[in-house]
């Protein structure tokens, strides 16, 4: 089973979300995700584990919200 992204869930009519105003919700959530990625705290001193977790969170957000490098400019 493939991990679904927010766009997949929005476009999947059988998802059961029943978004009446889905396009607006999708755009607002994506905009919020862009803010998260851009402002995710980067510490000057971090352990390798903390760095890996931070990078993992950022990569998940980018994947789930279908963020491109163009979105993050």
N, C-alpha and C positions, 0 to 999 in steps of 0.2 A: 504494500500500500504506500503510495506516495504522500509525503507530507503536504498538506494543502496550504496555500498562501491565502492572504486576505482576499486577493483578487479572485482566486479559485472559488472561495466560499461565496463571494458576492455574485459571481457569474453562474454558480451552480443552483439552478432553480429548485432542485430537490434537497437543498441543504437544510431547509426548515427554518431559516432565519427570518423569512418573510419581511424583508426590509422594504417598507413602503417608500422610503426616501433613500434608497440604497446608494445611489451615486453620490449624494451629498455626504452621507456617513463615510463612505469609502474615501472620498477626497479629504475630509476632515481628519480621519484617522491616519492617513498617509502623511498629511502635513504635520501632524503631531509626532509621528515616527521620525520624520526628517529633523525636527527640533531635538528629539532625544539623541539621535546619532551625532548631530553637530555639537551638542552640549554635554555629551557623556563625559563625566569627570576623568581627566587624565592626570594621574599623580606623577610627580617627578621621581618619587621613590616607591617602587612596588616590587613585590616578589614575583617570581616567574608565574606562580599559580594565579595571583591576582591579575597579572597581565593577560594570561590565557583566558581567564574568565571574562575579563573586560572585552577582549577581542571576540570571544564566543558570543557574548550578548549582542555586540554590535553586528556581527555577521548574521545572527538569527533575526534581528530587527530588519536588516537590509533584505534578507530573503523573504520573510513573512509579509512584509509590506511592499515587496517588489520594487525596492529602491534601486535606482541606477546612479552612476556617477554624475550624470546630468542633474538628477534630482537634488544631489547633495552640494551642488555649486552655489 
